[in-house]
Amino acid sequence: MKLVRFGPKGQERPGLVDDNGTIRDASSLVADFSPETVSFELIETLRKADLSALPEVAGDTRIGSPLSRIGHFLAVGLNFADHAAETGAAIPSEPLIFSKAPSCLNGPNDDIIQPSGSVKLDYEVELAVVIGKRCDYVSEADALSHVLGYALCNDVSERDYQKERGGQWLKGKSAPTFGPLGPWIVTADEIPDPQALEMFLNLNDERSQTGNTDTMIFSVAKVISYLSEFMALEPGDVITTGTPPGVGAGKKPPVFLEVGDRLHLGIEKLGEQRSRIVARDQA
């Protein structure tokens, strides 16, 4: 099942994608997809619905983030061995955890705003996990049973803010629009193995990132279990799990994003995103 939100910014409605790829308006079944509503119980209710009886949504309708907002927006750094190698970093002995501000959440095809003063804007195609049940000291063996679904994420980063402005990665990861998510959440039953998904990102129609989640240093299950030792994860929390090689900062010489650049990224079974970089005064 695919959970999607559609409509103008700030006026999105919840929807489901039918077997023909048509979005159906599900607002008669749930008010919105948010931390207050997403749960395994909701999934069961939606699964029983007759999608053919729900109103069709026009194909040219804007798609928003599949969640109205996020509680935790957590991330894992240097979680692909080949990406760590391109940055010259040592392989972490434990997951390297940081946060993105929930306010950076963005639609999958919406413009990405370059912050004022930004000089090292970068991209990262990533697999995101949406939590569906509270996690508190969850074992690795049981961790995936707490996953509501998976989504495509672009962990947009400003490397100067991230690495040269005082050591807090949060500052380089959290500007408005730095968290494109979606186009939808694919429920966990459709992704039996999250460690076997092809990933790509194109910059201006040229391939920049190619990878597979099988090269993660710490698996999705390990990351969830590890995080649950330090905090309680709640329904609607999002964890974005790291990026394969090919980021702009890893190129020689580095290649950072500029206004007018176009990004096209995707993950097997999770859909694709297309966005462009705009200046703050153009947004």
N, C-alpha and C positions, 0 to 999 in steps of 0.2 A: 504494500500500500504506500502511496505517495501523498504526503501532507503538504499543502501549498497555501500561500496567501497571495491574494491578487487585488488589484485596484490602485487608485492614486495613493501617494504617500500620505500616511496618517489616516487613511480611510480603507485600509485593506480588510478583506473578508476571508474567512477560512474556506479552503476548498480541498477536493480530492481529485486525483487524476485517474480517469477510467482506463480500461484496457486499450482503448483506441488513442490514448494520449490527450483526450479532451479534459479540460478542467471543469469540474462540477462544483457549483456553489453549495457548500456544506453548512452555511450559517443557520439553517433550520435545525441542525444537529448539535452545534457547539458555537458559542459566542465568538471565540477566537482561539488560536493556538498560543498559549501563554504558560508561564510556570504554574498558574492556578488551575489550568485545565488539562495539560498533557499528562497522560497516565496510561497504564496498560488497560485500565477499565475503559477509558475513552477509545482506545484502539479497538477493543472488542465491540463497542457500540457502533463505531464507524464501519467495522467489517461486516456487520449485519445489514447495513443500509443498502437499499436498492439505488445504485448510482444512476441508473437510467431514469429514475424519477426525479433526480435533482436537476436544477436549471443548468444549462450549458453556459460557459463563459466564453466570450468572443476571443478568438485566437490571438488578436493583437493587444489584448489587455496586459498592462504592466504586471509583472510578478514581483512581489516584495520578499523580504526575508520570511522564511517559513515559521518563525517565532516572532511574536509582537515585541518581546523584549527577553532579556536573559538575566538570570541571577548571577551566577559565576560565569565568566568567560575566561576559561583557563587554557593554557597552551604549554606545549612541550618544545624546548629548544634542542637543536642538534640531535634529533632523534633518528636520523638516517645516517648510516655509516659513511656513505659516499658524499653526503652533504657536509658532514663534519670534516672529512678529508679535504674538500675543496676550500673550506675556510681556514684550514691549518690548525683546527682545534683538536684536542685530545678527545677520545671517546669517553663520554661521561660514565662514571661508575654508578650513578643513580640518575633518574630522570631529572632534567633541568627544567624547573617549573617557573612560569611567569604568568601574569594576567594581562588581559586586554580589557579596557574599560567597556562595560556593557553598552555605553552610549555610542560606540563605534559601529554598531550593527548596521548593515547596509543591505539593500536588495542585490540580487546576484548580477543584474545587468545595469545597475545604476552607476552614474559617474563616480569616480574616485577623486576626491579633492586633494590637491597638493597643498599642504599647509604653508602659510606665509613663512619664508625663511628656509624652507626645506631644500636640501641640496643632495640628499642621498635616498631618494624614494625607491622602494624595492617591492618585490612581489614574492609570494610563496604559496604554491598550490598545496592544499592540505586536506586530509580526511578529518572531518569533525564528527564527534560523538555527542548525541543528545541523551541525557540521562532521563529515565522514566520512573525510577524508584529510588528512594533514599538509600545512599551508600554511606555506611559508617563502619570502618574496619571490615571491609568486604574482602574475602579471599580472592586470589587470582582465579581459582577454579570457578568461582561463582560470579565473577565480575560481569561477564557479558550478559547474564540474566537480568542485569539492571539497566541495560541499554534499550531505550525506546527505538532509536534509529540512528541513521548516519546521514551526513550531508557533506557537500562540497564547500570548502572554505578557502578564501584567499587571505592569508595572514599578511596583510599589507604592513610594511615596516618603513620607518624613516631611520636609516642606519646611523646618521649623525646624532639624532636624538637618543637612539638606543645605546650607542657605545661610547659617545664622546661628551655626553651631557650629565655625567654624575653617576653612571653605573646602574641606573634603574631601567630595565628593559621596558617596563610599563610605559615610559614616556615616549618611546619610539614605536609603540604598537597600538595607540589608543585614540588617535585623532579622529574626528568625525569621518565616517565612510571607510575606516580602515578594517572593517569586518564584514565584507561581502559573504553572505551565507545563502546556500540554496543552489538551484531553484526550488528544491523541496527536501523534505525529510523522507528518506526511504526507511520503512520500518525494518527492524532487525531480522525478522523472519525471511526477508528477501536478500539478506547479506549473510549467508551462513559462515563465511570466513572473511573477516575484515583484513586479514593479512595476505590477501591475494588479489589486490585491485590495482589495475594499471592507472597511471596518472600522467597528465601532460599540462604544459603551459606554453602558449605561443605569444611572443611579443611582436606586434606589427607583422603578423602572418609568418614569422620565422620561429621555429622550435627553440625554446630556451630550456625547458625542463621536461625530462622524461624519467619516469620512475615507477616503482611498484611498492606497495605497502609491505611486501615480504622482506624488504631491506631495513625495516624499522629495527632500531636497537632494542627498544622496549615496546612490547606489543600493546595493543589497545587494552587487553585484560590486565596486563602488568601496570599500565599507567593508572587505570581506574582504581585498582587495589592499592597502589602506592599513594595516590592522592587521598584515599579514604582513611589513611592513617593520620592525616594532618588536618582534615576538615570533613564535615558532612557534605556530601554531594546531594543535591535536591533535584526533583523533577524539573525539567526545563534548563538545567545547567548544561553548558556546552564546553567540551574539551576539544581543542584542535591539536592534532597529534604530531606535527612536524612535517618537514618538506624534503623532497629529494634534491639532488644537485641541479645546478643551473641558475641559481638566483643571481641577480645583477651584481651583488657584492662579491660573488665568487669568481666572476669572470676576470680575465687578465687582458687588458685593463678592465676595471669595473665598469659596468653599464647600468646607470640609474635611470629611472623613469622621468620623462619630461612631459609637459603639457602637450596634449594631442596624441600621445602614445595610446595604442589599443592592446588590450589583453584578451586572450581567449584561452580558457582553461577548463579542464574536465577530469572526472574520475569515473572509471568503469562502473556502470549501473547507477550512478548518482547524478548524472546530468552534466551540463556545461554552463559556464558563465561567459559573458562578453561585456567588457566595460572599457571606458576611456578615461584618461587622466585630464582633469580640468583644473584651472587656476581657482583659487579661493574666490576671487571676484567674479568668476563666471558661474559659480554654483547657484 
